[in-house]
């Protein structure tokens, strides 16, 4: 049974806080990117652009760590460790649109036309967190 998110942290995951997503780079070191995400149906989802390092890393090794901290109080945070459950093509940009609406209220694709996107869902294996001091 996967670990469950402590209830006091759900509003943080539903907020517009930024996720710091760390994957394993080609030389074995961490590669971390601040990124928008969507918390939906009890899972964290994020969008990936074809040709970027994060997508190459996850294709090679699906393990990752995601940290979301409260911008007003960074001692209030959650870390989700686990792996992505596949990299699903998203030709209609469905996930990207949902994420953009969450953060900005609208969607404008800044990538060149025809750029492939993929959706990723985090399968949580371990949770660490802190609820402030």
C-alpha positions in Angstrom: 0.0 0.0 0.0 1.5 3.4 -1.0 2.0 5.9 1.8 -0.6 8.6 2.1 -0.2 12.3 2.2 -0.8 13.8 5.7 -4.1 15.7 5.4 -2.6 19.1 6.5 -0.4 19.0 3.4 -3.1 18.5 0.8 -3.8 22.3 0.6 -0.1 22.9 -0.1 -0.3 20.4 -3.0 -3.5 22.0 -4.3 -1.9 25.5 -4.1 0.2 27.3 -6.7 3.4 26.5 -4.9 6.2 25.3 -7.2 7.5 21.8 -7.2 11.2 21.1 -7.3 11.5 17.9 -9.3 14.8 16.0 -9.1 15.8 13.2 -11.4 19.0 11.3 -12.0 21.2 12.9 -14.7 23.2 11.0 -17.3 26.4 11.0 -15.1 24.4 9.8 -12.0 24.1 13.2 -10.3 20.9 15.0 -9.4 19.1 17.2 -11.9 16.6 19.5 -10.3 14.0 21.8 -12.0 11.4 24.1 -10.5 8.2 23.2 -12.2 4.4 23.7 -12.2 2.3 20.6 -11.4 -1.2 19.4 -10.8 -2.4 17.5 -7.7 -5.5 15.6 -8.9 -7.2 12.4 -7.8 -4.6 11.9 -5.0 -1.6 12.0 -7.3 1.0 14.5 -8.5 1.1 15.1 -12.3 3.5 17.2 -14.4 4.1 17.8 -18.0 7.3 17.2 -20.0 8.6 18.6 -23.2 10.2 16.4 -25.8 14.0 17.1 -26.1 14.5 18.3 -22.5 16.9 16.8 -20.0 14.2 15.9 -17.5 12.3 13.7 -20.0 15.6 12.0 -21.1 16.5 11.3 -17.5 13.1 9.8 -16.7 13.2 7.6 -19.9 16.5 6.2 -18.7 15.6 6.0 -15.0 12.1 6.7 -13.7 13.1 7.5 -10.1 12.6 11.0 -8.8 12.0 13.2 -5.8 9.5 16.0 -5.7 9.6 18.7 -3.1 6.8 21.3 -2.6 7.4 23.9 0.0 5.1 26.7 1.2 6.5 29.9 -0.2 5.4 31.8 2.9 7.0 29.3 5.3 9.5 26.9 3.6 9.7 24.9 6.9 6.2 23.6 5.8 7.0 21.2 3.0 6.4 17.7 1.6 8.8 15.5 -0.3 7.5 12.7 -2.5 10.0 10.0 -3.4 9.2 7.4 -6.0 9.0 6.9 -9.7 6.9 8.0 -12.7 4.2 5.7 -13.9 5.0 5.8 -17.5 5.5 8.8 -19.8 2.2 9.2 -21.6 2.1 11.2 -24.9 -0.2 14.2 -24.5 -0.7 15.4 -28.1 -3.8 17.5 -27.1 -1.8 19.2 -24.3 -4.6 18.2 -21.9 -2.4 18.1 -18.8 -0.4 21.1 -19.8 -3.6 23.1 -20.2 -4.9 22.1 -16.8 -1.6 23.0 -15.2 -1.5 26.4 -16.9 -5.1 27.2 -15.9 -4.2 26.4 -12.3 -1.2 28.8 -12.2 -2.2 31.6 -14.6 -5.9 31.2 -15.4 -5.2 30.6 -19.1 -3.0 28.6 -21.5 -0.5 29.8 -24.1 1.8 27.2 -25.5 5.3 28.8 -25.6 6.8 25.8 -27.4 7.2 25.7 -31.2 4.1 24.2 -32.9 4.2 20.4 -33.0 6.5 20.0 -30.0 5.6 16.7 -28.3 4.6 16.8 -24.7 4.2 13.9 -22.2 2.4 13.6 -19.0 3.9 12.0 -15.9 2.3 10.7 -12.8 4.3 10.2 -9.6 4.0 6.9 -7.9 4.9 7.7 -4.3 7.1 5.2 -2.4 8.1 7.4 0.5 7.0 10.7 2.0 9.0 13.0 4.2 7.5 16.2 5.5 7.7 19.0 8.0 4.8 21.1 9.3 6.8 24.2 10.3 8.9 24.6 13.4 
